[in-house]
Amino acid sequence: MFREFAMTTYVSRRLSIVPRVLRFKPWRREIWLQYLAGERVLEWVLERFGDPNLKTADFQSFHGVDPPHNVDPRVALAFERFRATTSGEALQLKHAIRESYRSLHGISIKHGSADPRNMLYHEGRIYIIDFDNARPSRRAEQVDYVDLEYWFGLRPVDADKDRSNESGDPASEPREKPCRMENGGSTSPLVG
């Protein structure tokens, strides 16, 4: 709990992609964060690429979303569809994820849990939340891109490719190769 508080505070003071800590109550295991509009990437993908009868509320308690062996087949299918699509909104989301993680890795911090439950999407930006697994790291990109490739088909982009796509246009970004998945408001406290 103290580590999550320290990492969230440290990163939020350096990057606008992380909500600020408003209050910390360790005796109650609560960290209160600044309000951010948007929705979690998990629900965003499930609503657009999941089966029509899929209820996103079933995944609010985090069950069935722990790769590689405990991924609900309905979630796996939705993310497989997401990785394979070339729609503009999906490419924009992938670009936003890459940019937010590039910023985080730019200050040598690995998130350690780069999955769709820990990202909020709003107006073309990704906000990273849940820093209980975050650590300083010289290999931050290598660690986080394991999850980013698993969920989103994203891989680190080398510096030469980054410079060639300075326009920021997600449609001009190289398409990611899909990877295979296994079957299988208001200010509020985050209780850890």
Backbone as CSV, one residue per row, in Angstrom:
resi,resn,N_x,N_y,N_z,CA_x,CA_y,CA_z,C_x,C_y,C_z
1,MET,0.820,-1.191,0.000,0.000,0.000,0.000,0.867,1.259,0.000
2,PHE,1.926,1.288,0.826,2.805,2.456,0.859,3.558,2.604,-0.464
3,ARG,3.952,1.482,-1.038,4.661,1.525,-2.315,3.758,2.088,-3.412
4,GLU,2.490,1.650,-3.436,1.553,2.160,-4.438,1.350,3.663,-4.255
5,PHE,1.199,4.102,-3.011,1.055,5.533,-2.727,2.282,6.300,-3.213
6,ALA,3.471,5.814,-2.875,4.706,6.503,-3.256,4.880,6.558,-4.774
7,MET,4.640,5.439,-5.453,4.812,5.411,-6.906,3.769,6.288,-7.603
8,THR,2.522,6.218,-7.168,1.475,7.031,-7.787,1.776,8.510,-7.597
9,THR,2.195,8.886,-6.397,2.537,10.279,-6.115,3.717,10.723,-6.981
10,TYR,4.764,9.923,-7.027,5.959,10.254,-7.805,5.616,10.448,-9.283
11,VAL,4.920,9.478,-9.863,4.638,9.525,-11.295,3.640,10.641,-11.618
12,SER,2.623,10.822,-10.791,1.614,11.847,-11.088,2.188,13.257,-11.033
13,ARG,3.262,13.450,-10.302,3.912,14.768,-10.272,4.723,15.022,-11.531
14,ARG,5.034,13.978,-12.279,5.856,14.114,-13.476,5.074,13.968,-14.774
15,LEU,3.966,13.244,-14.720,3.213,12.957,-15.944,1.733,13.234,-15.753
16,SER,1.110,13.820,-16.762,-0.327,14.112,-16.682,-1.188,12.899,-17.000
17,ILE,-0.576,11.767,-17.325,-1.334,10.557,-17.661,-1.674,9.721,-16.432
18,VAL,-1.360,10.236,-15.259,-1.631,9.527,-14.002,-2.398,10.473,-13.081
19,PRO,-3.502,9.995,-12.494,-4.263,10.872,-11.593,-3.475,11.215,-10.330
20,ARG,-3.686,12.438,-9.821,-3.013,12.871,-8.597,-3.623,12.203,-7.376
21,VAL,-2.784,11.963,-6.379,-3.262,11.431,-5.097,-3.849,12.587,-4.299
22,LEU,-5.088,12.416,-3.854,-5.751,13.445,-3.069,-5.707,13.145,-1.578
23,ARG,-5.777,11.870,-1.234,-5.802,11.479,0.172,-5.270,10.053,0.285
24,PHE,-4.607,9.792,1.376,-4.057,8.462,1.629,-4.399,8.071,3.056
25,LYS,-5.109,6.944,3.215,-5.470,6.439,4.539,-4.977,5.001,4.648
26,PRO,-3.721,4.822,5.067,-3.165,3.471,5.107,-3.876,2.555,6.096
27,TRP,-4.388,3.101,7.196,-5.072,2.267,8.176,-6.374,1.692,7.620
28,ARG,-6.907,2.314,6.558,-8.117,1.803,5.897,-7.795,1.208,4.529
29,ARG,-6.511,1.205,4.177,-6.037,0.702,2.875,-6.730,1.421,1.724
30,GLU,-6.758,2.760,1.791,-7.399,3.579,0.775,-6.445,4.629,0.227
31,ILE,-6.490,4.758,-1.087,-5.834,5.870,-1.767,-6.928,6.554,-2.580
32,TRP,-7.139,7.836,-2.330,-8.136,8.596,-3.082,-7.413,9.339,-4.179
33,LEU,-7.928,9.195,-5.398,-7.293,9.810,-6.559,-8.189,10.874,-7.162
34,GLN,-7.570,11.773,-7.899,-8.268,12.792,-8.646,-9.259,12.131,-9.602
35,TYR,-10.407,12.749,-9.793,-11.405,12.235,-10.724,-10.898,12.363,-12.158
36,LEU,-11.066,11.304,-12.915,-10.770,11.329,-14.344,-11.989,10.801,-15.089
37,ALA,-12.424,11.532,-16.084,-13.523,11.063,-16.917,-13.008,9.933,-17.807
38,GLY,-13.909,9.146,-18.315,-13.530,8.088,-19.246,-13.984,6.732,-18.765
39,GLU,-13.574,5.716,-19.494,-13.919,4.351,-19.116,-12.677,3.476,-19.196
40,ARG,-12.711,2.389,-18.443,-11.575,1.475,-18.491,-11.481,0.875,-19.889
41,VAL,-10.276,0.618,-20.318,-10.052,0.040,-21.641,-10.698,-1.342,-21.741
42,LEU,-10.737,-2.081,-20.646,-11.379,-3.394,-20.667,-12.820,-3.268,-21.162
43,GLU,-13.594,-2.390,-20.544,-14.988,-2.217,-20.960,-15.094,-1.640,-22.364
44,TRP,-14.197,-0.718,-22.715,-14.206,-0.123,-24.056,-14.087,-1.208,-25.114
45,VAL,-13.128,-2.118,-24.946,-12.925,-3.185,-25.921,-14.081,-4.181,-25.892
46,LEU,-14.527,-4.576,-24.707,-15.623,-5.550,-24.619,-16.914,-5.014,-25.252
47,GLU,-17.196,-3.722,-25.062,-18.411,-3.150,-25.649,-18.356,-3.108,-27.169
48,ARG,-17.189,-2.893,-27.746,-17.078,-2.735,-29.187,-16.734,-4.034,-29.923
49,PHE,-16.023,-4.935,-29.258,-15.539,-6.140,-29.946,-16.025,-7.438,-29.309
50,GLY,-16.726,-7.333,-28.197,-17.268,-8.526,-27.547,-18.585,-8.944,-28.176
51,ASP,-19.047,-10.108,-27.804,-20.345,-10.585,-28.290,-21.453,-9.678,-27.765
52,PRO,-22.532,-9.540,-28.532,-23.621,-8.640,-28.114,-24.237,-8.999,-26.760
53,ASN,-24.251,-10.264,-26.391,-24.860,-10.662,-25.121,-23.873,-10.634,-23.948
54,LEU,-22.665,-10.163,-24.170,-21.650,-10.082,-23.116,-21.979,-8.926,-22.174
55,LYS,-21.977,-9.205,-20.892,-22.251,-8.172,-19.886,-20.923,-7.720,-19.290
56,THR,-20.562,-6.464,-19.548,-19.283,-5.963,-19.034,-19.265,-5.932,-17.514
57,ALA,-20.408,-5.841,-16.884,-20.471,-5.827,-15.420,-19.913,-7.122,-14.821
58,ASP,-19.930,-8.209,-15.590,-19.381,-9.483,-15.111,-17.881,-9.405,-14.841
59,PHE,-17.203,-8.402,-15.410,-15.751,-8.319,-15.303,-15.284,-7.157,-14.436
60,GLN,-16.188,-6.521,-13.729,-15.794,-5.411,-12.884,-15.042,-5.861,-11.646
61,SER,-15.188,-7.111,-11.254,-14.470,-7.609,-10.085,-13.162,-8.291,-10.468
62,PHE,-12.758,-8.178,-11.725,-11.470,-8.651,-12.233,-11.390,-10.155,-12.455
63,HIS,-12.484,-10.882,-12.357,-12.421,-12.319,-12.581,-12.321,-12.621,-14.067
64,GLY,-11.515,-13.605,-14.414,-11.410,-14.048,-15.801,-10.557,-13.176,-16.689
65,VAL,-9.672,-12.352,-16.089,-8.847,-11.456,-16.885,-7.384,-11.536,-16.447
66,ASP,-6.948,-12.698,-15.974,-5.569,-12.849,-15.514,-4.806,-13.778,-16.455
67,PRO,-4.049,-13.199,-17.390,-3.336,-14.027,-18.366,-2.158,-14.746,-17.732
68,PRO,-1.640,-15.767,-18.343,-2.149,-16.342,-19.588,-3.146,-17.473,-19.369
69,HIS,-3.309,-17.961,-18.158,-4.114,-19.167,-17.947,-5.529,-18.913,-17.459
70,ASN,-5.822,-17.716,-16.999,-7.135,-17.446,-16.450,-7.799,-16.291,-17.190
71,VAL,-7.981,-16.459,-18.494,-8.656,-15.446,-19.300,-9.966,-16.044,-19.791
72,ASP,-11.050,-15.390,-19.445,-12.369,-15.835,-19.887,-12.370,-15.887,-21.426
73,PRO,-12.867,-16.967,-22.021,-12.857,-17.091,-23.485,-13.587,-15.951,-24.193
74,ARG,-14.613,-15.379,-23.558,-15.331,-14.251,-24.167,-14.456,-13.004,-24.215
75,VAL,-13.649,-12.817,-23.187,-12.717,-11.692,-23.166,-11.614,-11.929,-24.189
76,ALA,-11.105,-13.156,-24.242,-10.050,-13.500,-25.199,-10.510,-13.237,-26.628
77,LEU,-11.744,-13.614,-26.944,-12.274,-13.415,-28.285,-12.408,-11.927,-28.615
78,ALA,-12.891,-11.137,-27.672,-13.029,-9.699,-27.904,-11.672,-9.057,-28.178
79,PHE,-10.651,-9.432,-27.414,-9.324,-8.843,-27.626,-8.669,-9.388,-28.895
80,GLU,-8.985,-10.598,-29.279,-8.490,-11.112,-30.555,-9.067,-10.284,-31.700
81,ARG,-10.346,-9.974,-31.627,-10.989,-9.131,-32.642,-10.384,-7.726,-32.634
82,PHE,-10.149,-7.196,-31.431,-9.557,-5.863,-31.313,-8.175,-5.813,-31.960
83,ARG,-7.345,-6.802,-31.679,-5.990,-6.816,-32.242,-6.016,-6.915,-33.763
84,ALA,-7.016,-7.606,-34.300,-7.079,-7.840,-35.745,-7.702,-6.679,-36.521
85,THR,-8.425,-5.797,-35.843,-9.134,-4.739,-36.557,-8.204,-3.639,-37.042
86,THR,-8.649,-2.970,-38.087,-7.913,-1.796,-38.580,-8.798,-0.554,-38.500
87,SER,-9.833,-0.608,-37.670,-10.731,0.552,-37.543,-9.970,1.738,-36.965
88,GLY,-10.395,2.908,-37.354,-9.736,4.131,-36.903,-9.743,4.297,-35.399
89,GLU,-10.885,3.988,-34.757,-10.951,4.184,-33.306,-10.062,3.187,-32.562
90,ALA,-9.925,1.972,-33.073,-9.038,0.991,-32.434,-7.578,1.396,-32.623
91,LEU,-7.233,1.886,-33.814,-5.860,2.340,-34.045,-5.532,3.548,-33.176
92,GLN,-6.518,4.431,-32.975,-6.314,5.593,-32.104,-6.071,5.148,-30.658
93,LEU,-6.825,4.151,-30.203,-6.629,3.635,-28.849,-5.241,3.015,-28.703
94,LYS,-4.835,2.214,-29.664,-3.494,1.602,-29.608,-2.408,2.671,-29.566
95,HIS,-2.580,3.700,-30.368,-1.606,4.793,-30.388,-1.549,5.491,-29.020
96,ALA,-2.722,5.739,-28.420,-2.772,6.397,-27.116,-2.110,5.541,-26.034
97,ILE,-2.335,4.230,-26.084,-1.697,3.320,-25.116,-0.182,3.391,-25.267
98,ARG,0.277,3.292,-26.508,1.727,3.338,-26.759,2.321,4.647,-26.243
99,GLU,1.655,5.777,-26.489,2.189,7.074,-26.067,2.235,7.203,-24.544
100,SER,1.199,6.744,-23.867,1.194,6.834,-22.402,2.294,5.973,-21.792
101,TYR,2.453,4.773,-22.307,3.510,3.907,-21.773,4.894,4.404,-22.166
102,ARG,5.015,5.038,-23.320,6.299,5.635,-23.697,6.660,6.729,-22.692
103,SER,5.685,7.530,-22.277,5.934,8.580,-21.274,6.358,7.972,-19.943
104,LEU,5.652,6.939,-19.505,5.983,6.283,-18.239,7.389,5.686,-18.289
105,HIS,7.703,4.997,-19.373,9.030,4.387,-19.497,10.111,5.450,-19.664
106,GLY,9.732,6.622,-20.169,10.685,7.719,-20.314,11.219,8.223,-18.985
107,ILE,10.496,7.973,-17.897,11.012,8.343,-16.565,11.473,7.090,-15.809
108,SER,11.729,6.015,-16.564,12.291,4.758,-16.043,11.417,4.087,-14.983
109,ILE,10.112,4.080,-15.231,9.181,3.393,-14.337,8.485,2.295,-15.131
110,LYS,8.490,1.079,-14.575,7.693,0.006,-15.163,6.391,-0.055,-14.383
111,HIS,5.315,-0.232,-15.098,4.000,-0.301,-14.458,3.819,-1.650,-13.792
112,GLY,4.206,-2.703,-14.480,4.151,-4.039,-13.905,2.802,-4.727,-14.025
113,SER,1.801,-4.010,-14.500,0.471,-4.590,-14.664,-0.247,-3.857,-15.795
114,ALA,0.348,-3.920,-16.973,-0.140,-3.170,-18.134,-1.266,-3.922,-18.827
115,ASP,-2.369,-4.065,-18.121,-3.509,-4.754,-18.726,-4.691,-3.798,-18.819
116,PRO,-5.749,-4.172,-19.535,-6.842,-3.236,-19.816,-7.652,-2.803,-18.599
117,ARG,-7.472,-3.440,-17.463,-8.171,-3.008,-16.245,-7.538,-1.765,-15.658
118,ASN,-6.276,-1.509,-15.998,-5.510,-0.445,-15.358,-5.272,0.757,-16.258
119,MET,-6.161,0.942,-17.236,-6.072,2.079,-18.145,-7.460,2.686,-18.316
120,LEU,-7.528,3.998,-18.263,-8.759,4.725,-18.543,-8.587,5.445,-19.871
121,TYR,-9.619,5.432,-20.690,-9.561,6.046,-22.017,-10.573,7.171,-22.089
122,HIS,-10.086,8.362,-22.470,-10.976,9.512,-22.591,-10.399,10.497,-23.602
123,GLU,-11.229,10.852,-24.585,-10.871,11.850,-25.587,-9.491,11.619,-26.201
124,GLY,-9.240,10.389,-26.580,-7.995,10.064,-27.267,-6.771,9.923,-26.383
125,ARG,-6.941,9.954,-25.067,-5.807,9.809,-24.142,-6.007,8.604,-23.249
126,ILE,-4.899,7.992,-22.885,-4.893,6.892,-21.925,-4.317,7.413,-20.614
127,TYR,-5.026,7.123,-19.536,-4.560,7.439,-18.190,-4.261,6.111,-17.505
128,ILE,-3.102,6.012,-16.907,-2.659,4.777,-16.265,-2.979,4.852,-14.777
129,ILE,-3.568,3.771,-14.260,-3.916,3.709,-12.842,-3.346,2.419,-12.244
130,ASP,-3.453,2.281,-10.941,-3.074,1.079,-10.195,-1.570,0.819,-10.245
131,PHE,-0.864,1.466,-9.354,0.597,1.395,-9.342,1.150,0.486,-8.252
132,ASP,0.387,-0.516,-7.810,0.896,-1.373,-6.741,2.023,-2.288,-7.208
133,ASN,2.165,-2.518,-8.506,3.272,-3.335,-9.025,4.359,-2.491,-9.689
134,ALA,4.239,-1.179,-9.646,5.193,-0.289,-10.320,6.515,-0.231,-9.573
135,ARG,7.590,-0.088,-10.322,8.941,-0.002,-9.766,9.828,0.801,-10.717
136,PRO,10.853,1.434,-10.180,11.870,2.003,-11.075,12.555,0.856,-11.817
137,SER,12.859,1.062,-13.075,13.474,-0.010,-13.848,14.196,0.553,-15.065
138,ARG,15.353,0.023,-15.322,16.070,0.378,-16.551,15.535,-0.425,-17.729
139,ARG,14.749,-1.466,-17.439,14.158,-2.316,-18.476,12.628,-2.206,-18.475
140,ALA,12.117,-1.053,-18.153,10.674,-0.869,-18.006,9.910,-1.297,-19.254
141,GLU,10.406,-0.904,-20.398,9.729,-1.228,-21.652,9.661,-2.738,-21.865
142,GLN,10.750,-3.446,-21.601,10.765,-4.901,-21.797,9.727,-5.590,-20.913
143,VAL,9.571,-5.118,-19.707,8.639,-5.746,-18.766,7.188,-5.471,-19.177
144,ASP,6.844,-4.210,-19.382,5.457,-3.847,-19.669,4.986,-4.307,-21.045
145,TYR,5.884,-4.370,-22.018,5.441,-4.761,-23.351,5.089,-6.241,-23.465
146,VAL,5.399,-7.040,-22.466,4.903,-8.423,-22.451,3.376,-8.384,-22.360
147,ASP,2.847,-7.599,-21.416,1.393,-7.455,-21.278,0.789,-6.673,-22.439
148,LEU,1.446,-5.616,-22.868,0.899,-4.797,-23.952,0.799,-5.589,-25.262
149,GLU,1.740,-6.479,-25.491,1.639,-7.323,-26.681,0.539,-8.367,-26.512
150,TYR,0.450,-8.937,-25.324,-0.563,-9.960,-25.062,-1.970,-9.415,-25.294
151,TRP,-2.264,-8.253,-24.713,-3.615,-7.709,-24.795,-3.890,-6.956,-26.083
152,PHE,-2.945,-6.138,-26.527,-3.226,-5.199,-27.610,-2.442,-5.451,-28.888
153,GLY,-1.526,-6.409,-28.873,-0.699,-6.658,-30.038,0.362,-5.596,-30.232
154,LEU,0.652,-4.811,-29.193,1.634,-3.728,-29.289,3.017,-4.234,-28.952
155,ARG,3.974,-3.726,-29.692,5.386,-4.011,-29.420,6.129,-2.695,-29.328
156,PRO,7.275,-2.702,-28.659,8.061,-1.465,-28.616,8.427,-1.042,-30.035
157,VAL,8.418,0.249,-30.261,8.798,0.794,-31.562,10.187,1.374,-31.404
158,ASP,11.093,1.004,-32.307,12.456,1.542,-32.172,12.473,3.024,-32.548
159,ALA,13.532,3.685,-32.190,13.628,5.138,-32.334,13.491,5.585,-33.785
160,ASP,14.027,4.846,-34.728,13.925,5.251,-36.135,12.485,5.253,-36.601
161,LYS,11.719,4.252,-36.240,10.309,4.205,-36.631,9.538,5.317,-35.941
162,ASP,9.910,5.630,-34.685,9.233,6.710,-33.965,9.412,8.024,-34.700
163,ARG,10.623,8.307,-35.145,10.896,9.568,-35.826,10.161,9.663,-37.151
164,SER,9.962,8.535,-37.828,9.279,8.569,-39.121,7.783,8.778,-38.970
165,ASN,7.248,8.616,-37.780,5.810,8.776,-37.560,5.538,9.910,-36.572
166,GLU,6.256,11.010,-36.695,6.100,12.132,-35.775,4.801,12.877,-35.984
167,SER,4.073,12.564,-37.048,2.821,13.262,-37.311,1.786,12.989,-36.233
168,GLY,1.933,11.868,-35.524,0.972,11.512,-34.493,-0.299,10.897,-35.044
169,ASP,-0.329,10.664,-36.341,-1.507,10.080,-36.972,-1.518,8.581,-36.724
170,PRO,-2.489,8.069,-35.931,-2.495,6.643,-35.631,-2.682,5.783,-36.877
171,ALA,-3.327,6.326,-37.913,-3.528,5.536,-39.125,-2.214,5.295,-39.862
172,SER,-1.214,6.183,-39.661,0.057,5.997,-40.346,1.017,5.115,-39.554
173,GLU,0.607,4.727,-38.357,1.431,3.852,-37.534,1.432,2.440,-38.119
174,PRO,2.563,1.731,-38.048,2.579,0.369,-38.589,1.569,-0.510,-37.864
175,ARG,0.929,-1.405,-38.600,-0.033,-2.321,-37.990,0.693,-3.324,-37.118
176,GLU,0.102,-3.602,-35.974,0.682,-4.572,-35.063,0.273,-5.970,-35.481
177,LYS,1.161,-6.918,-35.252,0.857,-8.311,-35.544,0.038,-8.874,-34.397
178,PRO,-1.113,-9.487,-34.694,-1.913,-10.052,-33.601,-1.170,-11.194,-32.909
179,CYS,-1.341,-11.297,-31.613,-0.794,-12.439,-30.892,-1.953,-13.294,-30.423
180,ARG,-1.712,-14.516,-30.155,-2.768,-15.466,-29.816,-2.981,-15.491,-28.305
181,MET,-4.239,-15.481,-27.890,-4.564,-15.566,-26.473,-5.019,-16.975,-26.148
182,GLU,-4.768,-17.386,-24.950,-5.220,-18.684,-24.496,-6.691,-18.618,-24.169
183,ASN,-7.421,-19.677,-24.323,-8.811,-19.653,-23.929,-8.904,-19.725,-22.424
184,GLY,-9.343,-20.150,-22.342,-9.546,-20.393,-20.973,-10.990,-20.040,-20.685
185,GLY,-16.246,10.125,-12.590,-17.137,10.102,-11.637,-16.776,11.013,-10.537
186,SER,-16.957,10.358,-9.607,-16.630,11.183,-8.438,-15.365,10.654,-7.823
187,THR,-14.730,11.451,-6.995,-13.544,10.972,-6.328,-13.941,9.807,-5.456
188,SER,-13.247,8.740,-5.569,-13.605,7.552,-4.788,-12.345,6.828,-4.365
189,PRO,-12.411,6.063,-3.318,-11.220,5.364,-2.854,-10.921,4.151,-3.723
190,LEU,-9.646,3.898,-3.870,-9.200,2.633,-4.441,-8.757,1.790,-3.274
191,VAL,-9.411,0.726,-3.028,-9.084,-0.117,-1.885,-8.168,-1.217,-2.357
192,GLY,-7.002,-1.347,-1.733,-6.010,-2.296,-2.219,-5.842,-3.487,-1.379
